[in-house]
Amino acid sequence: MQWHIINHHDYIDGPFDSYEAALREACALGKETRTEPRVRRRAEDFFVYKAPYDRKEHWQPEYWICTKEAAVAEGVAEDIFSQPLLETWR
C-alpha cells in the first residue's frame, strides 16, 4: 500500500511505503514540536495531521496522509496525484 501527503490544493510528497513513514515526513514538514502529533482519522486509510501554529509564517498547515484510493473515495480529485512535487517542501 502506498501512502501520500496532500492538502486541499497540492500534492506534497510520496509515495511512502507505510503510514508511519508518511507521518514522520509530515511531522518534519510541519516542524512538529509536540510530544504527540495531532492526527485524526477521517476515513479508512485517510488521516489528517495538523502541524503546530507557525508564529513566523502565521498559519497552521493541514496535511492529509492517505492512500490514493482512500482520497478518491473521500472526494479528492484524482488528478491531484499527477501534480509534480513541490520543490519548496523538500
N, C-alpha and C positions, 0 to 999 in steps of 0.2 A: 504494500500500500504506500502510495506517495503522498506526502503532506506538503502544503503550500502556505505561504504567508501572503495575504492580500489585504486590502482595505476597501473602502467604498468605491474607490476610483481606479486603483492601480494594482498591478502585480508587484509584490515587493521582493520575494525571494523563494527559492525552491527549485526543484523538488527536494524534500528531505526523506530519508528512509524511515523515520519514526516521528511520532508526535513529540516525543521528548526532545529530539534534535531540533525540531522546528520551534518549540517553546524556548529552548536555550538561545536560539538565534533572535527570536522576537524580544527576549529579555535584554540581550546585548544591544539590539537596535533601539529599544526603549530606555536604555540606561537604567535598568531596574536597580532600585536601592532598598526595596523592602525585603524582609526575610522570606515572605511568601508572596509570589506574584499574584496579581488579581486576575483570575481566569474564571470564566463561567462557560458552561456548556450551553450552546444554542440549539444544537441538534446532534444526532449521532454523527461522530467524526467532524464536528464543527464547533470550535471553541473561540471565544472572544477574549483576547488579552488586552487589558487597559494598562498602559505604561504610566509611571508616576508623572505628575504635573511637572513640566519643564519650565522653571521660572525664567530662564533665559529666552526661550522661544515663545513662552506664553501660550502653550497649547498642551493638550493631552491626547496623544495618538491612540487609536484603537486598531489593533492588529487582529485580523481573522486568521486563525490557524485551522486549516481544514483540508480535506481531500477534495479533489475536483468534483467528484460525484456528489459529495455532500453539499458543496457550494451551489452547484447547479440545481440540486433538489430544493435548496432554500431560496431560489430565485436569482442567484448571481448570474450575470450574463457569461456564457461560456467563452466569449471572445476575450474576456479579461485575462485568460490564461495564455493567450497568444501575444500579449504585450511584452516588449523587451524589458529586462530587468532594469530597475532604476539605479544607475551607477552612483548616484549621490548617497545611496543607502549603504554602500559597501565600504 
